[in-house]
Amino acid sequence: MQDLLSKTKTKTATKNIRTNNKIHVILMVLLPLLLFFLSICFGRYWVSPETVLKILFTHVLPITPDWSALQESVVLSIRLPRIILVMLVGAGLAVAGAAFQGLFGNPLVSPDILGVSAGAGFGAALAIMASGQLALIQLMAFSFGIVAVVITYSIGHLKTGTPLFMLVLSGVITGAFFQALISLLKYLADPNDKLPTIVYWLMGSMAGATYTDLIIGMPLILGGIFILYLLRWRINILSLDEEEARSLGIDVQCLRWLVIIAATVITATAVSLCGIVGWVGLVVPHIGRMLVGPDHRKLLPACISIGAFLLLFIDNIARSATSAEIPLSILTAVIGAPFFAYLLRKTGGKW
């Protein structure tokens, strides 16, 4: 009798877990899509949902235009590329953060742990000082983000390999070095022209998003996400002892560098397109673990959805709360820091 009751309870618990998982999947698909549509309507210039649908499908369905040229410009030229880029960057940073946290086994790791953001920020600041052309800023930011990781690897590499703790320490050193160079450029910059541009860019903004940015950044960010998605079950193995992982037939060093390269490309691309956006890659993986658990097979898809939703929600506030757009890093810190404090209080620092 007791065995029968135990089996019944087990079946009920399993059924409840499956039901909850289905609800989570549905919400993670529908909520970003709903916010995507509402974001196109929402802003200081309101466009009705009916008009937005007509504008979006005007090239697919035989619809007679009954909207103004201004409305079409706002929807297609201003909001649509910006919203797609925001969701892309949010998803990319969240996945990169989750992958790095799994790789290093540390819940405090974020995508800029290897100095990528600081290196990319220095490259952008240098380009702003030199010419201020957007294409050069993006190219220099991406290039110096990669250079920062190469420097980190060079510092942390030993004859016996590259231990993870050496990579972390090297990343701290590299990040501090490039932050010092950024401060030097700020000191030398023209306070009436170049300095405000550097400061505003470093705080992160999607104000200048265009389809050109999407063409440049989408393949790199989606490529990095796809690689990490393919490696999602292997990232679980990285939390094991290195000898255990090798006994399962895993090339640990190769796997680590695949994760690092993919996450670095995502982060460097994101910073090159919109500046430094903090907290997303740190907080979103924790939200994902609260919803779906620590298994990266479920966590990475959850991070894609939550990261895209969260950063789009924050960007809507940034562009609509005041007459002057608020930099993204300010809002991500204002929202992310209290939430992270809540997580620490709730979990007691355990992961």
C-alpha positions as CSV (number, residue, x, y, z in Angstrom):
1,M,0.0,0.0,0.0
2,Q,2.8,2.4,0.9
3,D,4.6,1.6,-2.3
4,L,1.4,2.4,-4.3
5,L,1.0,5.7,-2.5
6,S,4.7,6.5,-3.1
7,K,4.3,5.7,-6.8
8,T,1.2,7.9,-7.0
9,K,2.9,10.8,-5.4
10,T,5.9,10.4,-7.7
11,K,3.7,10.4,-10.8
12,T,1.8,13.5,-9.5
13,A,5.0,15.4,-8.8
14,T,6.4,14.4,-12.2
15,K,3.1,15.6,-13.9
16,N,3.2,18.9,-12.0
17,I,6.8,19.5,-13.1
18,R,6.0,18.8,-16.7
19,T,3.0,21.1,-16.5
20,N,5.2,23.9,-15.0
21,N,7.8,23.4,-17.7
22,K,5.2,23.7,-20.4
23,I,3.9,26.9,-18.9
24,H,7.5,28.3,-18.7
25,V,8.1,27.4,-22.3
26,I,4.9,29.1,-23.5
27,L,5.5,32.2,-21.4
28,M,9.1,32.5,-22.6
29,V,8.0,32.3,-26.2
30,L,4.9,34.6,-26.0
31,L,6.1,37.3,-23.6
32,P,9.1,38.5,-25.8
33,L,6.9,38.4,-28.9
34,L,4.1,40.4,-27.2
35,L,6.6,43.0,-25.9
36,F,8.2,43.2,-29.3
37,F,4.9,44.2,-30.8
38,L,3.9,46.6,-28.1
39,S,7.4,48.2,-28.2
40,I,6.8,49.1,-31.9
41,C,3.5,50.9,-30.9
42,F,4.9,52.4,-27.7
43,G,7.0,55.6,-27.5
44,R,6.7,59.4,-27.3
45,Y,4.9,59.1,-30.7
46,W,2.1,56.5,-30.3
47,V,1.2,54.3,-33.3
48,S,-1.9,52.2,-33.0
49,P,-1.5,48.4,-33.0
50,E,-3.8,48.1,-36.1
51,T,-1.6,50.6,-38.0
52,V,1.5,48.8,-36.9
53,L,0.2,45.4,-38.2
54,K,-0.8,47.0,-41.5
55,I,2.6,48.6,-42.0
56,L,4.5,45.4,-41.1
57,F,2.5,43.3,-43.5
58,T,2.0,45.9,-46.3
59,H,4.7,44.1,-48.5
60,V,3.1,40.7,-47.9
61,L,-0.6,41.3,-48.1
62,P,-2.6,43.5,-50.5
63,I,-3.3,46.4,-48.1
64,T,-4.3,49.9,-49.2
65,P,-2.1,52.4,-47.3
66,D,-4.1,54.6,-44.9
67,W,-1.3,55.7,-42.7
68,S,1.0,58.7,-42.9
69,A,4.6,58.7,-44.1
70,L,5.7,59.7,-40.6
71,Q,4.1,56.6,-39.1
72,E,5.7,54.3,-41.6
73,S,9.1,55.9,-41.0
74,V,8.7,55.6,-37.2
75,V,7.8,52.0,-37.4
76,L,10.1,50.7,-40.1
77,S,13.1,53.0,-40.0
78,I,13.4,54.0,-36.3
79,R,11.8,51.4,-34.0
80,L,12.0,48.1,-35.8
81,P,15.8,47.9,-36.3
82,R,16.3,49.3,-32.8
83,I,14.0,46.7,-31.2
84,I,15.5,43.8,-33.1
85,L,19.0,44.9,-32.1
86,V,18.0,45.3,-28.5
87,M,16.6,41.8,-28.3
88,L,19.6,40.4,-30.1
89,V,22.1,42.1,-27.7
90,G,20.0,41.1,-24.6
91,A,19.8,37.5,-25.7
92,G,23.5,37.4,-26.6
93,L,24.8,38.9,-23.4
94,A,22.6,36.7,-21.3
95,V,23.7,33.5,-23.0
96,A,27.4,34.6,-22.8
97,G,27.0,35.3,-19.1
98,A,25.4,31.9,-18.5
99,A,28.1,30.1,-20.5
100,F,30.9,31.9,-18.6
101,Q,29.3,31.2,-15.2
102,G,29.1,27.6,-16.1
103,L,32.7,27.5,-17.4
104,F,34.2,29.2,-14.4
105,G,31.8,27.7,-11.9
106,N,31.2,31.1,-10.4
107,P,27.8,32.9,-10.1
108,L,29.6,36.3,-10.0
109,V,31.1,36.0,-13.5
110,S,29.8,38.3,-16.3
111,P,30.6,38.5,-20.0
112,D,33.2,41.1,-19.5
113,I,35.3,38.9,-17.1
114,L,38.2,38.6,-19.6
115,G,38.4,42.3,-20.2
116,V,36.4,42.3,-23.4
117,S,34.2,45.3,-22.5
118,A,37.0,47.4,-21.3
119,G,39.1,46.7,-24.4
120,A,36.2,47.4,-26.7
121,G,35.4,50.6,-24.8
122,F,39.0,51.8,-25.3
123,G,38.8,51.0,-29.0
124,A,35.6,53.0,-29.4
125,A,37.0,55.9,-27.3
126,L,40.1,56.0,-29.5
127,A,38.0,56.0,-32.7
128,I,35.9,58.9,-31.3
129,M,39.0,60.8,-30.5
130,A,40.4,60.1,-34.0
131,S,37.4,60.8,-36.3
132,G,34.1,60.0,-34.7
133,Q,32.9,58.0,-37.7
134,L,30.4,55.3,-36.6
135,A,31.9,52.6,-38.8
136,L,35.4,53.2,-37.4
137,I,34.0,53.2,-33.9
138,Q,32.4,49.8,-34.3
139,L,35.4,48.3,-36.0
140,M,37.9,49.6,-33.4
141,A,35.6,48.5,-30.5
142,F,35.3,45.0,-31.9
143,S,39.0,44.7,-32.7
144,F,40.2,45.9,-29.3
145,G,37.7,43.6,-27.6
146,I,39.3,40.6,-29.3
147,V,42.8,42.1,-28.5
148,A,41.9,42.3,-24.8
149,V,41.1,38.6,-24.7
150,V,44.4,37.8,-26.5
151,I,46.3,39.8,-23.9
152,T,44.4,38.0,-21.2
153,Y,45.3,34.6,-22.6
154,S,49.0,35.7,-23.0
155,I,49.2,36.8,-19.4
156,G,47.4,33.7,-18.0
157,H,49.1,31.1,-20.2
158,L,51.6,28.8,-18.4
159,K,53.8,26.0,-19.7
160,T,51.3,23.5,-18.2
161,G,48.3,25.2,-19.8
162,T,45.9,28.0,-18.9
163,P,44.2,27.4,-15.5
164,L,40.8,29.0,-15.1
165,F,41.8,31.0,-12.0
166,M,44.8,32.5,-14.0
167,L,42.4,33.5,-16.8
168,V,40.2,35.3,-14.3
169,L,43.1,37.1,-12.7
170,S,44.5,38.0,-16.1
171,G,41.1,39.3,-17.1
172,V,41.0,41.6,-14.1
173,I,44.5,42.9,-14.9
174,T,43.6,43.5,-18.6
175,G,40.3,45.2,-17.7
176,A,42.0,47.5,-15.3
177,F,44.7,48.4,-17.8
178,F,42.2,49.3,-20.5
179,Q,40.0,51.2,-18.0
180,A,43.1,53.3,-17.2
181,L,43.6,53.9,-20.9
182,I,40.0,55.0,-21.2
183,S,40.4,57.4,-18.3
184,L,43.5,58.8,-20.0
185,L,41.6,59.4,-23.2
186,K,38.8,61.1,-21.3
187,Y,41.4,63.4,-19.6
188,L,42.9,64.3,-23.0
189,A,39.6,64.7,-24.9
190,D,38.0,68.0,-25.8
191,P,35.5,68.7,-22.9
192,N,33.1,70.5,-25.2
193,D,33.1,68.0,-28.1
194,K,34.7,64.6,-27.8
195,L,34.4,64.0,-24.0
196,P,30.6,64.0,-23.9
197,T,30.4,61.7,-26.9
198,I,32.9,59.2,-25.3
199,V,31.0,59.2,-21.9
200,Y,27.6,58.8,-23.5
201,W,28.8,56.0,-25.8
202,L,30.4,54.1,-22.9
203,M,27.2,54.2,-20.9
204,G,25.4,52.3,-23.7
205,S,22.6,53.4,-26.0
206,M,20.5,52.0,-28.9
207,A,19.6,55.5,-30.2
208,G,21.6,55.1,-33.4
209,A,20.5,51.6,-34.3
210,T,20.1,51.0,-38.1
211,Y,19.6,48.1,-40.4
212,T,23.3,48.3,-41.2
213,D,24.1,47.5,-37.6
214,L,21.8,44.5,-37.8
215,I,23.5,43.3,-41.0
216,I,26.9,43.6,-39.3
217,G,26.1,42.4,-35.9
218,M,23.4,39.8,-36.4
219,P,25.5,37.0,-38.0
220,L,28.2,37.4,-35.3
221,I,25.9,37.4,-32.3
222,L,23.6,34.7,-33.7
223,G,26.7,32.6,-34.6
224,G,28.0,32.8,-31.1
225,I,24.6,32.0,-29.6
226,F,24.3,29.0,-31.9
227,I,27.7,27.6,-31.0
228,L,27.0,27.9,-27.3
229,Y,23.5,26.3,-27.8
230,L,25.2,23.4,-29.6
231,L,27.6,23.0,-26.6
232,R,24.9,23.5,-23.9
233,W,25.0,19.9,-22.6
234,R,28.8,19.8,-22.7
235,I,28.9,23.0,-20.5
236,N,27.3,21.0,-17.8
237,I,30.4,18.7,-17.9
238,L,32.7,21.6,-17.3
239,S,31.3,21.8,-13.7
240,L,32.8,18.3,-13.0
241,D,36.4,17.7,-12.1
242,E,38.7,17.9,-15.1
243,E,39.7,14.2,-14.7
244,E,36.1,13.1,-14.7
245,A,35.3,15.2,-17.7
246,R,38.2,13.6,-19.6
247,S,37.0,10.2,-18.6
248,L,33.8,11.0,-20.4
249,G,35.7,11.6,-23.6
250,I,35.6,15.4,-23.5
251,D,38.5,17.5,-24.6
252,V,38.3,20.0,-21.8
253,Q,40.8,22.5,-23.1
254,C,39.2,22.6,-26.6
255,L,35.7,22.9,-25.1
256,R,36.7,25.8,-22.8
257,W,38.2,27.7,-25.7
258,L,35.2,27.2,-27.9
259,V,33.0,28.6,-25.1
260,I,35.4,31.5,-24.5
261,I,35.7,32.4,-28.2
262,A,31.9,32.3,-28.8
263,A,31.1,34.3,-25.7
264,T,33.8,36.8,-26.5
265,V,32.6,37.4,-30.1
266,I,29.1,38.0,-28.7
267,T,30.3,40.5,-26.1
268,A,32.7,42.3,-28.4
269,T,30.0,42.6,-31.1
270,A,27.4,43.9,-28.6
271,V,29.8,46.5,-27.2
272,S,30.8,47.6,-30.6
273,L,27.2,48.2,-31.6
274,C,25.7,49.9,-28.6
275,G,28.4,50.6,-26.0
276,I,28.8,48.9,-22.6
277,V,25.6,47.4,-21.2
278,G,26.2,46.0,-17.7
279,W,24.3,43.6,-15.4
280,V,22.3,41.8,-18.1
281,G,24.9,39.0,-18.5
282,L,25.2,38.7,-14.7
283,V,21.5,38.8,-13.5
284,V,19.6,37.0,-16.3
285,P,21.3,33.6,-15.8
286,H,20.2,33.7,-12.2
287,I,16.6,34.4,-13.2
288,G,16.8,31.5,-15.6
289,R,18.1,29.2,-12.9
290,M,15.2,30.2,-10.6
291,L,12.8,29.2,-13.4
292,V,14.3,26.2,-15.1
293,G,17.2,25.0,-12.9
294,P,21.0,24.9,-13.5
295,D,20.9,22.5,-16.5
296,H,22.4,24.4,-19.4
297,R,20.3,22.4,-21.8
298,K,17.3,24.4,-20.5
299,L,19.1,27.4,-19.1
300,L,20.6,28.7,-22.3
301,P,17.2,28.8,-24.2
302,A,15.7,30.4,-21.2
303,C,18.4,33.1,-21.1
304,I,17.7,33.9,-24.8
305,S,14.1,34.6,-24.0
306,I,14.7,36.4,-20.6
307,G,17.6,38.5,-21.9
308,A,15.8,39.7,-24.9
309,F,12.7,40.5,-22.9
310,L,14.5,42.3,-20.1
311,L,16.7,44.5,-22.2
312,L,13.8,45.4,-24.4
313,F,11.8,46.4,-21.4
314,I,14.6,48.5,-20.1
315,D,15.2,50.1,-23.5
316,N,11.5,51.1,-23.6
317,I,11.9,52.9,-20.3
318,A,15.2,54.5,-21.6
319,R,13.6,56.0,-24.7
320,S,10.3,57.0,-23.2
321,A,10.7,58.0,-19.6
322,T,12.1,61.4,-20.2
323,S,12.6,63.8,-23.1
324,A,16.3,63.0,-23.2
325,E,17.2,59.3,-23.6
326,I,18.6,57.6,-20.5
327,P,21.8,55.5,-21.1
328,L,21.1,51.8,-20.8
329,S,23.8,51.1,-18.2
330,I,22.2,53.4,-15.8
331,L,18.9,51.6,-15.9
332,T,20.4,48.1,-16.0
333,A,22.3,48.9,-12.8
334,V,19.3,50.6,-11.1
335,I,17.2,47.5,-11.8
336,G,19.8,44.8,-11.7
337,A,21.7,45.8,-8.5
338,P,18.6,45.6,-6.2
339,F,17.4,42.4,-7.8
340,F,20.8,40.8,-7.4
341,A,20.8,41.9,-3.7
342,Y,17.4,40.2,-3.4
343,L,18.8,37.0,-4.9
344,L,21.7,37.0,-2.5
345,R,19.4,37.5,0.5
346,K,17.1,34.7,-0.8
347,T,19.8,32.1,-1.6
348,G,22.3,33.0,1.1
349,G,25.0,33.2,-1.5
350,K,24.5,29.6,-2.6
351,W,24.4,28.6,-6.2
